[in-house]
Amino acid sequence: MLPIAEVAARADIDEKYLEQYGRYKAKIDLAAIGERRADSRLVLVTAISPTPAGEGKTTNTIALADALRRLGQDAVVAMREPSQGPVFGIKGGACGGGYAQVVPMEDINLHFTGDIHAVGAANNLLAAMLDNHIQHGNALNIDLERIIWRRCVDMNDRQLRFIRDGLGGEKNGVPRDDGFDITVASEVMAVLCLADSLHDLKQRLGRMVVAYDKAGQPITCGQLKAAGAMAALLKDAIKPNLVQTMEGTPAFVHGGPFANIAHGCSSVIATRLALSHADYVITEAGFGADLGAEKFFDIKCRQARLVPDAAVVVATVRALKMHGGMDKTELANEDLAALERGIPNLMRHLRVIKETFGLPCVVALNRFETDSPAEIALVMERCRELGVEAVLSDAWAMGGRGAEELGRRVIELCQGEKGAFRYAYDDGVSLEEKLRAVVQRVYGGADICLSEQARSELAALEALGFGRLPVCIAKTQYSFSDDPSRLGAPEGFTVNIRNVKVASGAGFVIALAGNVLTMPGLPLSPAAERIDVDDNGVISGLF
């Protein structure tokens, strides 16, 4: 690894803006953010619907930035911070793999610079001040049955999803139903990622709705006088983090919301910093075009007035065969029929990028040694039929060198005819119509089905003036539908919206679909069982 000051110099960031966390990590002072370069390009990397076979989206994001620098371009990468939930759960870390990683991987996957801890502290300070207000007389007349603010912890812990607290008598609080979300699903994380300054952060915190009073009016963080103290906890967390890839490419790793239960994008501040210091900014959004990419376009780009230039959709032959019904244990065997059945999943993601959002795109076909020439040829042929080029990527095995062809294609897309970028819906339509637009124009479904509770909540939010906000649908990542078992590209399905709430500080309305939960649980054999540290402090088992 290079000393972080050398990495900063590669991004044209003066050392005076660095706040170093040891030799290989630093925070960047917000004063380093300038105007977007006139010729800068913003490229989003997304993927097909995830499977246990793996897709390699983060690996290819990193390798693409490395490849562009190898091709003589001034490129950086902008990514999210890993949550400890997946690190110790089933998915593992989020630093890439093989020869395409951001480093120091162990630090980034664990405590890093403390940003996620700061988000949790701010979230839970607000929860404590809310309950303290109730304990001391409840002057705001808060309805205990309509408190929507939950506590959080950055760990998969299903035991905390639904709890009852304030037990033990009058001096120990007011008994009420409560619960925990994972920290990266907290609205505080979304606020951190969407704010464009410390002042904006504080204003957004103050607007967050935490509960409703007995007359049905929203109670905000500002009314509880918590925003200032929360902003104090977040004053360093709002500064982007700088690390590097294994090839020394500058990497801004900042913010960590999940794309299935939150908006799934790295921070606006880090993106703007990158766009003011590089000609090519390669960023990623969680999961597929139906989740992270949709929220990147409809929420992040809309709020920050960002116009992306192109997109990359990462796919693997193995994952497409799983979408075609093939068992994971058989994926090493050639099966053109299963692949043919699974390719529609890739085709739908491509149509979302091209037709719904109007961006040029390329497929990064992440190669595995078990892929047969016939299977690779079939994927490439189906992509050509849609007017999209598929490029083989050997990012894992070769790093940037294995993604050079992908880099050349991205340069061609960015320097070619401009796309006609657009959103999936207009601000002025109702919240219900926005939800329907995402389901029909992005997921490929037939319609939405609102529960009585969700319908009532939508009507109330419209009446309170939140109708112009974009929507953030929380649903399973494994399917376009809200049923994780419906792989491939299902047709004619209805997405069930069970309840809705406003995230007024973040600036969107959250709709929970199907059985999705905002606090994951650990699997039968969590990754934590295989993580260790030796007597010299060397960590093993992280991936």
RODO-2510 file (C-alpha; in nm, 4 decimals, decimal comma):
residues 543
     n   res          X          Y          Z
     1     m     0,0000     0,0000     0,0000
     2     l     0,1042     0,3559    -0,0685
     3     p     0,1107     0,6167     0,2093
     4     i    -0,2276     0,7870     0,1994
     5     a    -0,0737     1,1268     0,1180
     6     e     0,0584     0,9770    -0,2078
     7     v    -0,2887     0,8419    -0,2884
     8     a    -0,4373     1,1855    -0,2214
     9     a    -0,1841     1,3417    -0,4567
    10     r    -0,3018     1,1040    -0,7307
    11     a    -0,6494     1,2544    -0,6831
    12     d    -0,5080     1,6085    -0,6841
    13     i    -0,6007     1,6571    -0,3173
    14     d    -0,3612     1,8740    -0,1200
    15     e    -0,2192     1,7171     0,1953
    16     k    -0,3542     2,0098     0,3994
    17     y    -0,7043     1,8622     0,3553
    18     l    -0,6085     1,5220     0,4978
    19     e    -0,6997     1,4045     0,8473
    20     q    -0,4996     1,0842     0,8683
    21     y    -0,6167     0,7710     1,0487
    22     g    -0,2809     0,5963     1,0570
    23     r    -0,0686     0,5483     0,7459
    24     y    -0,3259     0,4191     0,4952
    25     k    -0,6579     0,5888     0,5749
    26     a    -0,7671     0,9508     0,5886
    27     k    -1,0700     1,1704     0,6063
    28     i    -1,0945     1,4599     0,3623
    29     d    -1,1932     1,8058     0,4794
    30     l    -1,5073     1,9298     0,3043
    31     a    -1,3149     2,2367     0,1885
    32     a    -1,1480     2,0107    -0,0707
    33     i    -1,4747     1,9786    -0,2639
    34     g    -1,4725     2,1980    -0,5723
    35     e    -1,6907     2,2404    -0,8784
    36     r    -1,7521     1,9359    -1,0942
    37     r    -1,4908     1,9151    -1,3684
    38     a    -1,6377     2,0115    -1,7024
    39     d    -1,5309     1,6820    -1,8578
    40     s    -1,5937     1,4514    -1,5608
    41     r    -1,7951     1,1339    -1,6193
    42     l    -2,0098     0,9536    -1,3635
    43     v    -2,0467     0,5796    -1,4271
    44     l    -2,2730     0,3564    -1,2193
    45     v    -2,1980    -0,0135    -1,1734
    46     t    -2,4969    -0,2337    -1,0966
    47     a    -2,5702    -0,6049    -1,1411
    48     i    -2,8270    -0,8736    -1,2074
    49     s    -3,0450    -0,9993    -0,9205
    50     p    -2,8035    -1,1580    -0,6706
    51     t    -2,7728    -1,5318    -0,6154
    52     p    -2,5591    -1,7492    -0,3870
    53     a    -2,3347    -1,8049    -0,6924
    54     g    -2,2098    -1,4467    -0,6657
    55     e    -2,1895    -1,1734    -0,9268
    56     g    -1,8761    -0,9708    -0,8448
    57     k    -2,0233    -0,6197    -0,8671
    58     t    -1,7824    -0,4621    -0,6200
    59     t    -1,4858    -0,6477    -0,7660
    60     n    -1,5658    -0,5149    -1,1134
    61     t    -1,6333    -0,1636    -0,9830
    62     i    -1,2829    -0,1508    -0,8384
    63     a    -1,1177    -0,3183    -1,1383
    64     l    -1,2881    -0,0786    -1,3800
    65     a    -1,1373     0,2224    -1,2038
    66     d    -0,7978     0,0502    -1,2039
    67     a    -0,8365    -0,0334    -1,5735
    68     l    -0,9212     0,3247    -1,6662
    69     r    -0,6046     0,4485    -1,4962
    70     r    -0,4043     0,1824    -1,6825
    71     l    -0,5581     0,3229    -2,0009
    72     g    -0,4313     0,6711    -1,9172
    73     q    -0,7529     0,8133    -1,7702
    74     d    -0,7799     1,0088    -1,4461
    75     a    -1,0176     0,7765    -1,2593
    76     v    -1,1260     0,7183    -0,8996
    77     v    -1,3741     0,4857    -0,7360
    78     a    -1,6552     0,5857    -0,4945
    79     m    -1,8102     0,3095    -0,2837
    80     r    -2,0092     0,2409     0,0316
    81     e    -1,8661     0,1324     0,3650
    82     p    -1,9320    -0,2297     0,4696
    83     s    -2,1749    -0,2988     0,7528
    84     q    -2,0679    -0,5434     1,0218
    85     g    -2,4004    -0,7232     0,9779
    86     p    -2,3057    -0,8939     0,6492
    87     v    -1,9372    -0,9132     0,7456
    88     f    -2,0235    -1,1421     1,0373
    89     g    -2,3339    -1,2877     0,8725
    90     i    -2,3639    -1,4599     0,5363
    91     k    -2,2461    -1,2172     0,2676
    92     g    -1,9028    -1,1267     0,3993
    93     g    -1,7242    -0,7987     0,3465
    94     a    -1,7644    -0,5409     0,0720
    95     c    -1,4118    -0,4609    -0,0401
    96     g    -1,4030    -0,6598    -0,3629
    97     g    -1,1988    -0,9746    -0,4133
    98     g    -0,8943    -1,1331    -0,5720
    99     y    -0,6707    -0,8666    -0,7278
   100     a    -0,9484    -0,6066    -0,7321
   101     q    -0,9879    -0,4875    -0,3737
   102     v    -0,9871    -0,1686    -0,1716
   103     v    -0,7385    -0,1806     0,1125
   104     p    -0,6702    -0,2040     0,4033
   105     m    -0,9518    -0,4577     0,3683
   106     e    -0,9609    -0,5685     0,7332
   107     d    -0,9901    -0,2120     0,8632
   108     i    -1,2572    -0,1125     0,6108
   109     n    -1,4679    -0,4215     0,6859
   110     l    -1,4522    -0,3681     1,0623
   111     h    -1,4438    -0,0318     1,2430
   112     f    -1,2806     0,1729     0,9625
   113     t    -1,2916     0,5400     1,0723
   114     g    -1,5931     0,4987     1,2991
   115     d    -1,8601     0,6455     1,0693
   116     i    -2,1174     0,3709     1,1200
   117     h    -2,0610     0,3785     1,4957
   118     a    -2,1238     0,7547     1,4895
   119     v    -2,4488     0,7026     1,2982
   120     g    -2,5608     0,4488     1,5583
   121     a    -2,4712     0,6825     1,8447
   122     a    -2,6671     0,9702     1,6893
   123     n    -2,9674     0,7479     1,6165
   124     n    -2,9760     0,6138     1,9704
   125     l    -2,9247     0,9560     2,1291
   126     l    -3,2456     1,0643     1,9562
   127     a    -3,4242     0,7511     2,0806
   128     a    -3,3072     0,8226     2,4360
   129     m    -3,4181     1,1858     2,4181
   130     l    -3,7572     1,0818     2,2812
   131     d    -3,8213     0,8418     2,5683
   132     n    -3,6798     1,0901     2,8178
   133     h    -3,9303     1,3499     2,6943
   134     i    -4,2138     1,1034     2,7525
   135     q    -4,0784     1,0114     3,0958
   136     h    -4,0748     1,3753     3,2068
   137     g    -4,4353     1,4564     3,1307
   138     n    -4,4724     1,4234     2,7517
   139     a    -4,5306     1,7948     2,6868
   140     l    -4,5590     1,7273     2,3118
   141     n    -4,8490     1,4865     2,3749
   142     i    -4,6761     1,2059     2,1843
   143     d    -4,8990     0,9072     2,1089
   144     l    -4,7104     0,6036     2,2427
   145     e    -4,8810     0,3873     1,9805
   146     r    -4,7464     0,6042     1,6965
   147     i    -4,3745     0,6267     1,7701
   148     i    -4,1905     0,5404     1,4477
   149     w    -3,8309     0,6027     1,5592
   150     r    -3,6446     0,2798     1,6402
   151     r    -3,3104     0,2114     1,7993
   152     c    -3,0285     0,0577     1,5941
   153     v    -2,7166    -0,1575     1,6136
   154     d    -2,4768    -0,2493     1,3328
   155     m    -2,5207    -0,6225     1,3712
   156     n    -2,7595    -0,8894     1,2451
   157     d    -2,9664    -0,9596     1,5572
   158     r    -3,3186    -1,0907     1,4990
   159     q    -3,3813    -1,0995     1,8743
   160     l    -3,4046    -0,7199     1,8720
   161     r    -3,6559    -0,6809     1,5867
   162     f    -3,9535    -0,6443     1,8204
   163     i    -3,9082    -0,5719     2,1884
   164     r    -4,0935    -0,4166     2,4799
   165     d    -3,8883    -0,1785     2,6892
   166     g    -3,9266     0,0699     2,9736
   167     l    -3,9994    -0,2163     3,2123
   168     g    -3,9151    -0,2307     3,5804
   169     g    -4,1368     0,0359     3,7292
   170     e    -4,2018     0,4080     3,7039
   171     k    -3,8396     0,5170     3,7523
   172     n    -3,7195     0,2949     3,4687
   173     g    -3,9175     0,4442     3,1834
   174     v    -4,2602     0,4143     3,0255
   175     p    -4,3363     0,0623     2,8961
   176     r    -4,3933     0,0523     2,5200
   177     d    -4,3375    -0,1583     2,2116
   178     d    -4,0072    -0,0839     2,0439
   179     g    -3,7465    -0,2454     1,8181
   180     f    -3,4073    -0,2182     1,6521
   181     d    -3,3063    -0,1704     1,2905
   182     i    -2,9593    -0,2430     1,1602
   183     t    -2,7661     0,0857     1,1690
   184     v    -2,7252     0,1140     0,7931
   185     a    -3,1075     0,1203     0,7591
   186     s    -3,1360     0,4142     0,9986
   187     e    -3,2642     0,7397     0,8537
   188     v    -2,9563     0,8999     1,0086
   189     m    -2,7430     0,6977     0,7648
   190     a    -2,9578     0,8185     0,4741
   191     v    -2,9291     1,1782     0,5961
   192     l    -2,5506     1,1453     0,6210
   193     c    -2,5362     1,0112     0,2643
   194     l    -2,7699     1,2684     0,1073
   195     a    -2,6613     1,5862     0,2881
   196     d    -2,4350     1,8225     0,0950
   197     s    -2,2831     2,0082     0,3927
   198     l    -2,2717     2,0055     0,7713
   199     h    -2,5390     2,2776     0,7731
   200     d    -2,7622     2,0687     0,5464
   201     l    -2,7004     1,7641     0,7671
   202     k    -2,8219     1,9509     1,0756
   203     q    -3,1282     2,0846     0,8951
   204     r    -3,2178     1,7362     0,7694
   205     l    -3,1755     1,5860     1,1165
   206     g    -3,4137     1,8445     1,2564
   207     r    -3,6811     1,7555     0,9971
   208     m    -3,6842     1,3840     1,0778
   209     v    -4,0252     1,2626     1,1979
   210     v    -3,9972     1,0441     1,5074
   211     a    -4,3597     1,0069     1,6152
   212     y    -4,7096     1,1560     1,5912
   213     d    -4,9061     1,3321     1,8615
   214     k    -5,2559     1,2330     1,9644
   215     a    -5,4014     1,4722     1,7072
   216     g    -5,2082     1,2977     1,4275
   217     q    -4,9502     1,5723     1,3737
   218     p    -4,5833     1,4765     1,3198
   219     i    -4,3307     1,5218     1,5981
   220     t    -3,9805     1,5967     1,4719
   221     c    -3,6262     1,5632     1,5966
   222     g    -3,6106     1,9428     1,5960
   223     q    -3,8998     1,9639     1,8428
   224     l    -3,7049     1,7330     2,0761
   225     k    -3,4035     1,9680     2,0434
   226     a    -3,1761     1,6773     1,9503
   227     a    -3,0445     1,7848     1,6089
   228     g    -2,7493     1,9883     1,7348
   229     a    -2,6089     1,7146     1,9559
   230     m    -2,6628     1,4561     1,6817
   231     a    -2,4766     1,6756     1,4328
   232     a    -2,1922     1,7077     1,6838
   233     l    -2,1640     1,3282     1,6888
   234     l    -2,1590     1,3256     1,3077
   235     k    -1,9245     1,6190     1,2407
   236     d    -1,6353     1,3886     1,1472
   237     a    -1,8466     1,1105     0,9981
   238     i    -1,9721     1,3479     0,7273
   239     k    -1,6180     1,3840     0,5911
   240     p    -1,5418     1,1343     0,3104
   241     n    -1,2875     0,8600     0,3691
   242     l    -0,9936     0,8082     0,1339
   243     v    -0,8264     0,4700     0,0890
   244     q    -0,6832     0,2952    -0,2187
   245     t    -0,7255    -0,0045    -0,4441
   246     m    -0,4553    -0,2715    -0,4587
   247     e    -0,3232    -0,0858    -0,7656
   248     g    -0,3093     0,2491    -0,5868
   249     t    -0,6212     0,4039    -0,7388
   250     p    -0,7822     0,6592    -0,5029
   251     a    -1,0996     0,5184    -0,3449
   252     f    -1,3594     0,7270    -0,1628
   253     v    -1,5438     0,4867     0,0696
   254     h    -1,8210     0,6687     0,2529
   255     g    -2,1676     0,5829     0,3837
   256     g    -2,3195     0,2386     0,3981
   257     p    -2,6960     0,2081     0,3399
   258     f    -2,8300    -0,1269     0,2141
   259     a    -3,0183    -0,1166    -0,1160
   260     n    -3,2886    -0,3658    -0,0210
   261     i    -3,4006    -0,1857     0,2961
   262     a    -3,2563     0,1647     0,2387
   263     h    -3,1437     0,3763    -0,0587
   264     g    -2,8201     0,1848    -0,1128
   265     c    -2,5791     0,4544    -0,2377
   266     s    -2,2561     0,6083    -0,1135
   267     s    -2,2620     0,9701    -0,0039
   268     v    -2,3417     1,2700    -0,2204
   269     i    -2,0482     1,4519    -0,0615
   270     a    -1,7999     1,1794    -0,1630
   271     t    -1,9419     1,1724    -0,5160
   272     r    -1,9103     1,5487    -0,5517
   273     l    -1,5574     1,5397    -0,4114
   274     a    -1,4669     1,2694    -0,6641
   275     l    -1,6262     1,4567    -0,9553
   276     s    -1,4227     1,7659    -0,8685
   277     h    -1,0940     1,5709    -0,8647
   278     a    -1,1215     1,3128    -1,1451
   279     d    -1,2345     1,2733    -1,5043
   280     y    -1,3971     0,9332    -1,4428
   281     v    -1,5833     0,8490    -1,1212
   282     i    -1,6825     0,4839    -1,0948
   283     t    -1,9481     0,4318    -0,8313
   284     e    -2,1759     0,1448    -0,7308
   285     a    -2,5218     0,1017    -0,5835
   286     g    -2,6372    -0,2066    -0,3970
   287     f    -2,7782    -0,5165    -0,5666
   288     g    -2,9472    -0,4844    -0,9077
   289     a    -3,1067    -0,2233    -1,1321
   290     d    -3,4379    -0,2777    -0,9491
   291     l    -3,2943    -0,1734    -0,6115
   292     g    -2,9704     0,0224    -0,5807
   293     a    -2,9683     0,1573    -0,9357
   294     e    -3,3322     0,2705    -0,9223
   295     k    -3,2679     0,4483    -0,5930
   296     f    -2,9425     0,5954    -0,7230
   297     f    -3,1318     0,7507    -1,0141
   298     d    -3,4662     0,8373    -0,8529
   299     i    -3,3408     0,9466    -0,5100
   300     k    -2,9701     1,0336    -0,5084
   301     c    -2,9410     1,1835    -0,8574
   302     r    -3,2746     1,3648    -0,8207
   303     q    -3,1806     1,5233    -0,4868
   304     a    -2,8195     1,6029    -0,5749
   305     r    -2,8949     1,7015    -0,9370
   306     l    -2,6403     1,4532    -1,0648
   307     v    -2,6543     1,3383    -1,4263
   308     p    -2,4807     1,0028    -1,4806
   309     d    -2,3157     0,9249    -1,8137
   310     a    -2,3290     0,5455    -1,8425
   311     a    -2,3892     0,2240    -1,6517
   312     v    -2,2265    -0,1176    -1,6261
   313     v    -2,4357    -0,4265    -1,5467
   314     v    -2,2325    -0,7106    -1,3953
   315     a    -2,3435    -1,0681    -1,4635
   316     t    -2,2007    -1,4185    -1,4441
   317     v    -2,2853    -1,7321    -1,6375
   318     r    -2,3126    -1,9166    -1,3048
   319     a    -2,5676    -1,6774    -1,1559
   320     l    -2,7765    -1,6730    -1,4737
   321     k    -2,7898    -2,0532    -1,4676
   322     m    -2,9211    -2,0333    -1,1107
   323     h    -3,1899    -1,7927    -1,2317
   324     g    -3,2696    -2,0621    -1,4877
   325     g    -3,3322    -2,3170    -1,2135
   326     m    -2,9937    -2,4880    -1,1920
   327     d    -2,8779    -2,6093    -0,8499
   328     k    -2,5713    -2,4386    -0,7044
   329     t    -2,3880    -2,7720    -0,6785
   330     e    -2,4156    -2,8251    -1,0565
   331     l    -2,2974    -2,4847    -1,1778
   332     a    -1,9603    -2,6110    -1,2987
   333     n    -2,1396    -2,8148    -1,5677
   334     e    -2,2348    -2,6644    -1,9026
   335     d    -2,6123    -2,6203    -1,9313
   336     l    -2,7236    -2,3983    -2,2160
   337     a    -3,0908    -2,4651    -2,1472
   338     a    -3,0683    -2,3385    -1,7871
   339     l    -2,8657    -2,0416    -1,9061
   340     e    -3,1271    -1,9582    -2,1712
   341     r    -3,3976    -1,9665    -1,9032
   342     g    -3,1955    -1,7377    -1,6758
   343     i    -3,0799    -1,4778    -1,9281
   344     p    -3,4149    -1,2891    -1,9148
   345     n    -3,3095    -1,1651    -1,5709
   346     l    -3,0116    -0,9870    -1,7288
   347     m    -3,2262    -0,8615    -2,0158
   348     r    -3,4725    -0,6972    -1,7776
   349     h    -3,1947    -0,5204    -1,5862
   350     l    -3,0569    -0,3920    -1,9163
   351     r    -3,3982    -0,2664    -2,0269
   352     v    -3,4371    -0,0820    -1,6980
   353     i    -3,1093     0,1025    -1,7580
   354     k    -3,1668     0,1680    -2,1303
   355     e    -3,5398     0,2187    -2,1620
   356     t    -3,6599     0,3382    -1,8225
   357     f    -3,3648     0,5594    -1,7290
   358     g    -3,2289     0,6308    -2,0779
   359     l    -2,8605     0,5547    -2,0183
   360     p    -2,6111     0,3746    -2,2424
   361     c    -2,4786     0,0593    -2,0799
   362     v    -2,2407    -0,2327    -2,1187
   363     v    -2,2436    -0,5803    -1,9612
   364     a    -1,9382    -0,6909    -1,7634
   365     l    -1,9501    -1,0707    -1,7937
   366     n    -1,7490    -1,1715    -1,4900
   367     r    -1,5638    -1,4826    -1,6042
   368     f    -1,5285    -1,8019    -1,3988
   369     e    -1,2957    -2,0814    -1,5046
   370     t    -1,5933    -2,3204    -1,5351
   371     d    -1,7703    -2,1032    -1,7965
   372     s    -1,7773    -2,2839    -2,1313
   373     p    -1,7146    -2,1023    -2,4615
   374     a    -2,0681    -2,1908    -2,5725
   375     e    -2,2192    -2,0394    -2,2564
   376     i    -2,0186    -1,7186    -2,2942
   377     a    -2,1153    -1,6936    -2,6607
   378     l    -2,4860    -1,7369    -2,5764
   379     v    -2,4848    -1,4496    -2,3249
   380     m    -2,3003    -1,2232    -2,5664
   381     e    -2,5408    -1,3053    -2,8491
   382     r    -2,8509    -1,2309    -2,6387
   383     c    -2,6991    -0,8982    -2,5309
   384     r    -2,6236    -0,8038    -2,8933
   385     e    -2,9853    -0,8765    -2,9832
   386     l    -3,0826    -0,6062    -2,7315
   387     g    -2,8234    -0,3668    -2,8698
   388     v    -2,5876    -0,3964    -2,5728
   389     e    -2,2289    -0,5186    -2,5834
   390     a    -2,1125    -0,7781    -2,3317
   391     v    -1,7424    -0,7682    -2,2412
   392     l    -1,5517    -1,0440    -2,0634
   393     s    -1,3976    -0,9358    -1,7341
   394     d    -1,1154    -1,1140    -1,5520
   395     a    -1,1186    -0,8629    -1,2682
   396     w    -1,0831    -1,1131    -0,9833
   397     a    -0,7839    -1,2948    -1,1345
   398     m    -0,6074    -1,0016    -1,3003
   399     g    -0,7280    -0,6792    -1,1366
   400     g    -0,7318    -0,3751    -1,3627
   401     r    -0,5506    -0,5590    -1,6431
   402     g    -0,8427    -0,8017    -1,6611
   403     a    -1,0929    -0,5164    -1,7052
   404     e    -0,9144    -0,3114    -1,9706
   405     e    -1,1543    -0,4127    -2,2475
   406     l    -1,4425    -0,3115    -2,0211
   407     g    -1,2647     0,0198    -1,9584
   408     r    -1,2303     0,0863    -2,3316
   409     r    -1,6004     0,0239    -2,3837
   410     v    -1,6928     0,2560    -2,0944
   411     i    -1,4771     0,5315    -2,2452
   412     e    -1,6544     0,4831    -2,5801
   413     l    -1,9961     0,5060    -2,4147
   414     c    -1,9044     0,8184    -2,2195
   415     q    -1,7487     0,9930    -2,5179
   416     g    -2,0208     0,8853    -2,7606
   417     e    -2,3715     1,0117    -2,8104
   418     k    -2,5280     1,1338    -2,4871
   419     g    -2,8143     0,9347    -2,3402
   420     a    -3,1453     1,0915    -2,2469
   421     f    -3,1291     1,0407    -1,8704
   422     r    -3,4677     1,0536    -1,6980
   423     y    -3,6375     0,9371    -1,3799
   424     a    -3,8910     0,6567    -1,3484
   425     y    -4,1616     0,9045    -1,2366
   426     d    -4,2275     1,2757    -1,1956
   427     d    -4,2296     1,4606    -0,8636
   428     g    -4,5876     1,5763    -0,9109
   429     v    -4,7663     1,2399    -0,9240
   430     s    -4,9107     1,0868    -0,6058
   431     l    -4,7110     0,8569    -0,3800
   432     e    -4,9299     0,5674    -0,4890
   433     e    -4,8559     0,6402    -0,8548
   434     k    -4,4830     0,6595    -0,7795
   435     l    -4,4942     0,3166    -0,6185
   436     r    -4,6901     0,1819    -0,9155
   437     a    -4,4434     0,3368    -1,1616
   438     v    -4,1457     0,1648    -0,9965
   439     v    -4,3250    -0,1705    -0,9943
   440     q    -4,4359    -0,1444    -1,3557
   441     r    -4,1471     0,0446    -1,5201
   442     v    -3,8578    -0,1016    -1,3173
   443     y    -3,9635    -0,4365    -1,1692
   444     g    -4,1742    -0,5402    -1,4694
   445     g    -4,4719    -0,6196    -1,2473
   446     a    -4,8423    -0,5681    -1,3095
   447     d    -4,9466    -0,3536    -1,0129
   448     i    -4,9226    -0,2849    -0,6410
   449     c    -5,1541    -0,4071    -0,3679
   450     l    -5,1817    -0,1745    -0,0694
   451     s    -5,2780    -0,3078     0,2713
   452     e    -5,5438    -0,1070     0,4545
   453     q    -5,2707     0,0260     0,6816
   454     a    -5,0506     0,1302     0,3880
   455     r    -5,3420     0,3000     0,2103
   456     s    -5,4273     0,4944     0,5259
   457     e    -5,0610     0,5925     0,5786
   458     l    -5,0261     0,7130     0,2195
   459     a    -5,3359     0,9293     0,2516
   460     a    -5,2067     1,0768     0,5764
   461     l    -4,8638     1,1535     0,4288
   462     e    -5,0205     1,3209     0,1258
   463     a    -5,2362     1,5329     0,3572
   464     l    -4,9308     1,6343     0,5604
   465     g    -4,7547     1,7618     0,2470
   466     f    -4,5094     1,4772     0,1846
   467     g    -4,6606     1,3769    -0,1497
   468     r    -4,3852     1,5266    -0,3662
   469     l    -4,1112     1,3132    -0,2102
   470     p    -3,9629     1,0192    -0,4050
   471     v    -4,0307     0,6660    -0,2832
   472     c    -3,7851     0,4104    -0,1458
   473     i    -3,9268     0,0582    -0,1725
   474     a    -3,7776    -0,1958     0,0668
   475     k    -3,8091    -0,5446    -0,0793
   476     t    -3,6197    -0,8675    -0,1305
   477     q    -3,3055    -0,8389    -0,3409
   478     y    -3,3379    -1,1886    -0,4862
   479     s    -3,6319    -1,1258    -0,7173
   480     f    -3,7901    -0,8463    -0,9197
   481     s    -4,1055    -0,9345    -0,7259
   482     d    -4,1555    -0,9275    -0,3480
   483     d    -4,1250    -1,3102    -0,3374
   484     p    -3,7579    -1,4201    -0,3094
   485     s    -3,8361    -1,7591    -0,4635
   486     r    -3,9453    -1,6081    -0,7977
   487     l    -3,6120    -1,5968    -0,9783
   488     g    -3,5379    -1,5002    -1,3368
   489     a    -3,7764    -1,2420    -1,4834
   490     p    -4,1255    -1,3149    -1,3461
   491     e    -4,4279    -1,1629    -1,5197
   492     g    -4,7699    -1,0419    -1,4075
   493     f    -4,6886    -1,0232    -1,0381
   494     t    -4,8290    -0,7815    -0,7808
   495     v    -4,6060    -0,6187    -0,5198
   496     n    -4,7690    -0,6097    -0,1773
   497     i    -4,7034    -0,2901     0,0210
   498     r    -4,7740    -0,3604     0,3865
   499     n    -4,6883    -0,0264     0,5439
   500     v    -4,5394     0,3136     0,4654
   501     k    -4,3536     0,5791     0,6638
   502     v    -4,1885     0,9091     0,5877
   503     a    -3,8148     0,9732     0,6138
   504     s    -3,8540     1,3493     0,5894
   505     g    -3,4931     1,4291     0,6779
   506     a    -3,3598     1,1954     0,4116
   507     g    -3,6273     1,3250     0,1760
   508     f    -3,8153     1,0133     0,0731
   509     v    -4,1058     0,7895     0,1692
   510     i    -4,0257     0,4300     0,2665
   511     a    -4,2609     0,1503     0,1598
   512     l    -4,2106    -0,1990     0,3032
   513     a    -4,2963    -0,4697     0,0496
   514     g    -4,3594    -0,8380     0,1087
   515     n    -4,1893    -0,9790     0,4156
   516     v    -3,8734    -0,7672     0,4073
   517     l    -3,7308    -0,6769     0,7488
   518     t    -3,5086    -0,3845     0,8496
   519     m    -3,3102    -0,5989     1,0949
   520     p    -3,1488    -0,9069     0,9352
   521     g    -3,0731    -1,2256     1,1265
   522     l    -2,7652    -1,4467     1,1331
   523     p    -2,7608    -1,7709     0,9297
   524     l    -2,7145    -2,1217     1,0709
   525     s    -2,3375    -2,0932     1,0260
   526     p    -2,2433    -1,7235     1,0391
   527     a    -1,9180    -1,5986     0,8887
   528     a    -1,8193    -1,4839     1,2400
   529     e    -1,7466    -1,8488     1,3288
   530     r    -1,4565    -1,8456     1,0810
   531     i    -1,3002    -1,5093     1,1712
   532     d    -1,0035    -1,5014     1,4091
   533     v    -0,6978    -1,2966     1,5046
   534     d    -0,3552    -1,4367     1,5920
   535     d    -0,1180    -1,3279     1,8682
   536     n     0,0372    -1,0705     1,6351
   537     g    -0,2978    -0,9069     1,5581
   538     v    -0,3270    -1,0544     1,2076
   539     i    -0,6935    -1,1169     1,1193
   540     s    -0,7986    -1,4243     0,9216
   541     g    -1,1336    -1,5334     0,7798
   542     l    -1,2491    -1,1967     0,6440
   543     f    -1,3468    -1,1985     0,2783
***
